[in-house]
Amino acid sequence: MEWKMKTLPLLALCFATTPSTSTRFQASKAASPKYSGADYPRERYQHLAASKCNAVPPQLGSEDKLPSPGSGDESKGTRKKWATRTSRNGDLDDNLERFESIKSAITGAFAGSIAAAPIALLSPNRLTAQWEFDHDALALSLALSALVYRYAVREDPNPMLKQGVVAAFAITRILALLQVSNVCTSLPLSCGAPLGIADWGMIGRGLYIAAESFIAFGAVAVTLEKLFDKGLIKRFP
């Protein structure tokens, strides 16, 4: 039964993908060797599967088993870690890619922080402990966004992809930092005019955070693109 379980799916796939099934079946039948005895069904199935797929008949035995992923039975080099440009050994240079990622992260943290500094200093809570914590967290987010930007954009010239990465990080930060006013009530959320779920204070706070976030993460993207073009940082292939 085991050889049938292995051979029949192959037959089904080959019959489904072959345009002239009946013609190929008749040809394979005519070319089939003479079988006899208990081996007839097994050898017949194997020969038919091979003729349909233009392959050598598989030698299926009860001991044949497919290696499971990660079991260590797979031959080395059959899978590549990366799906794109490879080095001489058939894979990307991991150390080189790590170095380029580190450069991207450091660049993103500095470029975004410098771009956001003028707006950050306009905050009424500037130089407080909470202000410092928020902008330390922003620097880490900028470094992470630079890493994601390099791996997501790669060599794709699509501007929507680049803008999407920037918007994803900026909008996430806006929603994380925005707080409801003291006048808001829950179930359902109601904060009064003008939007019901947000009053004028929340809108003003949200616009401030949005300006700071989009400028910071946008500066990361612009700076990386400039360095990509100059070859100071390599794009991920």
C-alpha positions in Angstrom: 0.0 0.0 0.0 2.9 2.4 0.7 4.1 2.4 -2.9 0.6 3.1 -4.1 0.3 6.1 -1.8 3.5 7.4 -3.2 2.8 6.7 -6.9 -0.9 7.6 -7.3 -0.5 11.3 -6.4 2.2 11.5 -9.0 -0.1 9.9 -11.6 -2.9 12.3 -10.7 -0.6 15.3 -11.1 0.8 14.1 -14.4 -2.6 13.3 -15.9 -4.0 16.7 -14.8 -1.1 18.6 -16.4 -0.8 16.6 -19.7 -3.0 17.9 -22.6 -3.4 14.6 -24.5 -4.1 12.1 -21.7 -5.6 9.3 -23.8 -3.0 9.5 -26.5 -0.1 9.4 -24.0 -1.8 6.6 -22.1 -2.1 4.4 -25.2 1.5 5.1 -26.1 2.7 4.2 -22.7 0.6 1.0 -22.7 2.1 0.0 -26.0 5.6 0.6 -24.8 5.1 -1.1 -21.5 7.2 -4.2 -20.8 5.6 -7.5 -20.1 4.9 -8.0 -16.4 3.8 -11.0 -14.6 3.2 -12.2 -11.1 2.7 -10.1 -8.0 5.0 -7.3 -9.2 2.7 -6.4 -12.1 0.5 -3.7 -10.4 3.5 -2.0 -8.7 5.7 -2.0 -11.8 2.9 -1.0 -14.0 2.0 2.0 -11.9 5.6 3.1 -11.8 6.1 2.7 -15.5 3.0 4.6 -16.3 3.9 7.5 -13.9 7.3 7.7 -15.5 6.0 7.7 -19.0 3.5 10.5 -18.2 6.1 12.7 -16.6 9.0 11.8 -19.0 11.0 10.6 -16.0 12.9 7.6 -15.0 10.6 5.1 -13.1 11.1 5.7 -9.4 12.4 2.9 -7.3 9.9 2.9 -4.5 10.4 0.6 -1.6 8.9 0.3 1.8 12.0 1.8 3.2 11.8 4.9 1.0 10.9 8.0 3.0 10.9 11.7 2.1 13.1 13.8 4.4 11.2 16.1 6.7 12.2 19.8 6.8 14.9 20.4 9.4 15.5 16.6 9.9 19.1 16.9 8.6 18.4 14.3 5.8 18.4 17.0 3.1 21.5 17.3 1.1 23.5 20.4 1.7 23.2 23.2 -0.8 19.8 22.2 -2.1 18.2 25.2 -0.5 19.3 28.8 -0.6 18.9 31.1 2.3 18.3 34.1 0.1 16.2 34.0 -3.1 18.2 36.7 -5.0 21.8 37.6 -5.8 24.2 35.1 -4.6 27.9 35.0 -3.8 30.5 32.6 -5.0 29.4 29.9 -2.6 25.8 30.1 -3.8 24.6 32.4 -1.1 24.7 36.0 0.0 27.6 37.1 2.2 25.8 37.3 5.6 28.6 39.3 7.3 28.5 41.9 4.5 24.7 42.2 4.7 24.9 42.6 8.5 27.4 45.4 8.1 25.2 47.1 5.5 22.3 46.8 7.9 24.2 48.3 10.8 25.2 51.2 8.6 21.5 51.7 7.6 20.4 51.6 11.2 22.9 54.1 12.4 22.2 56.4 9.5 18.5 56.2 10.0 18.7 57.0 13.7 20.9 60.1 13.2 19.2 61.4 10.1 15.7 61.1 11.5 16.6 62.5 14.9 18.3 65.6 13.4 15.4 66.2 11.1 12.9 65.9 13.9 14.9 68.0 16.4 13.5 71.5 15.5 9.9 70.3 15.9 10.7 68.3 19.0 12.1 71.5 20.7 8.8 73.3 20.0 6.9 70.9 22.4 5.6 72.5 25.5 6.9 69.5 27.4 10.4 69.8 26.0 13.4 68.7 28.1 11.2 66.8 30.5 11.7 63.1 31.4 8.8 62.0 29.3 9.9 64.1 26.4 13.4 62.5 26.6 12.0 59.0 26.8 9.7 59.6 23.8 12.5 60.8 21.7 14.9 58.1 22.8 12.2 55.7 21.7 11.9 57.6 18.4 15.6 57.1 17.7 15.3 53.4 18.1 12.2 53.4 15.9 14.1 55.3 13.3 16.9 52.8 13.3 14.4 49.9 12.9 12.6 51.8 10.1 15.9 52.1 8.3 16.5 48.3 8.5 13.0 47.6 7.3 13.2 50.2 4.5 16.4 48.6 3.1 15.0 45.1 3.1 11.5 46.1 1.9 12.4 48.5 -0.9 15.5 46.7 -2.2 15.9 47.6 -5.9 12.2 48.3 -6.5 11.7 51.7 -8.1 8.0 51.8 -7.1 7.5 55.1 -5.1 4.3 53.7 -3.4 6.4 51.0 -1.7 8.8 53.6 -0.3 6.0 55.8 0.9 4.2 52.9 2.4 7.1 52.0 4.6 7.4 55.6 5.8 3.7 55.9 6.4 3.5 52.6 8.3 6.1 53.7 10.9 4.7 57.2 11.1 1.1 56.3 11.6 2.0 53.6 14.2 3.9 56.2 16.2 1.0 58.7 16.0 -1.6 56.3 17.3 0.7 55.1 20.0 1.4 58.5 21.4 -2.0 60.1 21.0 -4.0 60.2 24.3 -7.6 61.0 24.8 -8.7 64.1 26.6 -9.9 64.1 30.2 -13.4 65.0 29.0 -13.8 61.8 27.0 -16.2 59.1 28.0 -16.1 55.4 27.1 -18.6 52.9 25.7 -19.1 54.4 23.3 -16.1 56.7 23.1 -17.2 60.3 23.1 -14.9 63.3 23.3 -17.2 66.0 22.0 -16.8 68.4 19.0 -15.7 68.4 16.3 -15.3 64.6 15.5 -17.0 62.9 18.5 -14.0 60.5 19.0 -11.5 63.4 19.1 -11.8 67.0 20.4 -9.7 70.0 19.3 -7.0 69.2 21.8 -6.6 65.7 20.5 -6.5 66.9 16.9 -3.9 69.5 17.7 -1.7 67.0 19.5 -2.2 64.5 16.7 -1.1 67.0 14.1 2.0 67.8 16.1 3.0 64.2 16.4 2.2 63.5 12.7 4.4 66.4 11.6 7.3 65.2 13.7 6.8 61.5 12.8 6.5 62.0 9.0 9.4 64.4 8.9 11.6 62.0 10.9 10.8 58.8 9.0 10.7 60.7 5.7 14.2 61.9 6.4 15.3 58.3 6.9 14.0 57.3 3.5 15.5 60.3 1.7 18.9 59.9 3.3 19.1 56.2 2.6 18.1 56.8 -1.0 20.9 59.4 -1.4 23.4 57.0 0.1 22.2 54.1 -2.0 22.7 56.2 -5.1 26.2 57.2 -4.1 27.1 53.6 -3.2 27.9 54.4 0.4 25.3 51.9 1.5 24.3 48.9 -0.7 20.8 48.1 -1.5 19.5 44.7 -0.5 19.3 42.8 -3.8 
